[in-house]
């Protein structure tokens, strides 16, 4: 049903959606340290989008332009501005680093669940491998974030604040 390029399009869109939410939330967080953490996470999402775009560029287009356009429209409708659990977050009420990191973790987990639900609809081995690459990258991000939940120190994103 989906080709690797289309899956990478989804990944890029999710990352851009997350980045937009985090950048928008910066102005709603009164604590400069938390605002810096939001900026850091937005930058992380931007880096992820660039990473997935580079992976997509390595894949061959493989479809007729008309078919690609229809698929693009379907993806836009399906994903649009989807932000999963981020849509429910009240960033203005967050007072501690741990609360913010837990929100980040939930978004990363939501995207993994989406890709895991998508996998049964992917017949092509190359595309399945691409989905696994995306899931692995999201899991790496989760592990990086979890490190800061176990520490008492401030996240490096705002040690200079």
C-alpha positions as CSV (number, residue, x, y, z in Angstrom):
1,X,0.0,0.0,0.0
2,X,2.8,2.5,0.9
3,X,6.2,2.9,-0.5
4,X,9.3,3.9,1.4
5,X,9.2,7.5,0.0
6,X,5.6,7.8,1.3
7,X,6.5,6.5,4.8
8,X,9.4,9.0,4.9
9,X,7.0,11.7,3.9
10,X,4.8,10.8,6.9
11,X,7.8,10.8,9.2
12,X,8.9,14.2,8.0
13,X,5.4,15.6,8.5
14,X,5.2,14.2,12.0
15,X,8.5,15.8,12.9
16,X,7.5,19.1,11.4
17,X,4.2,19.0,13.3
18,X,6.0,18.3,16.6
19,X,8.5,21.1,15.9
20,X,5.7,23.6,15.2
21,X,3.9,22.7,18.5
22,X,7.1,23.0,20.5
23,X,8.1,26.4,18.9
24,X,4.6,27.7,19.5
25,X,4.7,26.5,23.1
26,X,7.8,28.5,23.9
27,X,5.9,31.7,24.3
28,X,3.4,30.0,26.6
29,X,6.0,28.8,29.2
30,X,7.0,31.5,31.7
31,X,10.1,29.6,32.9
32,X,13.1,30.4,30.7
33,X,14.6,27.0,31.4
34,X,11.5,25.2,30.2
35,X,11.3,27.5,27.2
36,X,14.9,26.5,26.4
37,X,14.1,22.8,26.7
38,X,11.1,23.4,24.3
39,X,13.5,25.1,21.8
40,X,15.9,22.2,22.1
41,X,13.2,19.6,21.4
42,X,12.0,21.7,18.4
43,X,15.5,21.6,17.1
44,X,15.6,17.8,17.7
45,X,12.4,17.4,15.7
46,X,13.9,19.6,12.9
47,X,17.0,17.4,12.8
48,X,14.8,14.3,12.7
49,X,12.8,15.7,9.7
50,X,16.1,16.5,7.9
51,X,17.4,13.0,8.7
52,X,14.2,11.4,7.3
53,X,14.3,13.7,4.2
54,X,17.9,12.5,3.5
55,X,16.8,8.9,3.8
56,X,13.9,9.6,1.4
57,X,16.3,11.2,-1.1
58,X,18.2,7.9,-1.3
59,X,15.1,6.0,-2.4
60,X,13.9,5.9,-6.0
61,X,10.6,7.6,-6.8
62,X,9.2,4.4,-8.4
63,X,5.7,5.7,-9.2
64,X,4.0,7.7,-11.9
65,X,3.7,11.4,-11.1
66,X,-0.1,11.2,-11.0
67,X,0.0,8.3,-8.6
68,X,2.5,10.1,-6.4
69,X,0.2,13.2,-6.3
70,X,-2.8,11.1,-5.2
71,X,-0.8,9.4,-2.5
72,X,0.5,12.9,-1.4
73,X,-3.1,14.1,-1.1
74,X,-4.0,11.0,0.9
75,X,-1.1,11.5,3.2
76,X,-1.9,15.2,3.7
77,X,-5.5,14.3,4.6
78,X,-4.5,11.4,6.9
79,X,-1.7,13.2,8.7
80,X,-2.2,16.9,8.2
81,X,-1.3,18.7,11.4
82,X,-1.5,15.5,13.5
83,X,0.3,16.0,16.8
84,X,-1.1,13.0,18.8
85,X,-0.8,13.6,22.5
86,X,0.8,17.1,22.0
87,X,-2.6,18.5,21.2
88,X,-3.7,17.8,24.7
89,X,-0.7,19.4,26.4
90,X,-1.1,22.6,28.4
91,X,2.4,23.9,28.2
92,X,1.6,27.0,30.2
93,X,0.8,24.8,33.3
94,X,4.1,22.9,33.2
95,X,6.4,23.8,36.1
96,X,9.1,21.2,36.0
97,X,11.6,19.7,33.5
98,X,10.3,16.2,34.2
99,X,6.7,17.1,33.2
100,X,8.0,18.5,29.9
101,X,10.2,15.5,29.2
102,X,7.3,13.2,29.8
103,X,5.2,15.1,27.2
104,X,8.1,14.7,24.7
105,X,8.3,11.0,25.5
106,X,4.5,10.5,24.9
107,X,4.7,12.2,21.5
108,X,7.7,10.0,20.5
109,X,5.8,6.9,21.7
110,X,2.7,7.9,19.8
111,X,4.6,8.1,16.6
112,X,6.1,4.7,17.1
113,X,2.6,3.2,17.7
114,X,1.4,4.8,14.5
115,X,4.2,3.2,12.5
116,X,3.6,-0.2,14.2
117,X,0.0,0.0,13.2
118,X,1.0,0.9,9.7
119,X,3.4,-2.0,9.3
120,X,0.8,-4.7,8.5
121,X,-0.3,-2.7,5.5
122,X,3.2,-2.6,4.0
123,X,4.0,-5.5,1.7
124,X,7.3,-4.3,0.3
125,X,10.4,-5.4,2.3
126,X,12.3,-2.2,1.5
127,X,9.5,-0.1,2.9
128,X,9.2,-2.3,6.0
129,X,12.9,-1.8,6.6
130,X,12.4,2.0,6.2
131,X,9.6,1.9,8.9
132,X,12.0,0.0,11.2
133,X,14.6,2.6,10.6
134,X,12.2,5.3,11.7
135,X,11.0,3.3,14.7
136,X,14.7,2.7,15.7
137,X,15.4,6.5,15.4
138,X,12.4,7.3,17.5
139,X,13.4,4.8,20.1
140,X,16.9,6.3,20.2
141,X,15.3,9.6,20.9
142,X,13.2,8.1,23.7
143,X,16.3,6.6,25.3
144,X,18.1,10.0,25.2
145,X,15.1,11.7,26.9
146,X,14.7,9.0,29.6
147,X,18.3,9.7,30.7
148,X,17.2,13.1,32.0
149,X,14.2,11.7,33.9
150,X,16.7,9.7,36.0
151,X,19.0,12.6,36.7
152,X,18.6,15.3,39.2
153,X,20.7,17.7,37.1
154,X,19.2,20.2,34.7
155,X,19.0,19.2,31.0
156,X,22.0,20.5,29.1
157,X,19.6,22.5,26.8
158,X,19.2,25.1,29.5
159,X,22.3,24.8,31.7
160,X,23.2,28.3,30.6
161,X,19.9,29.9,31.6
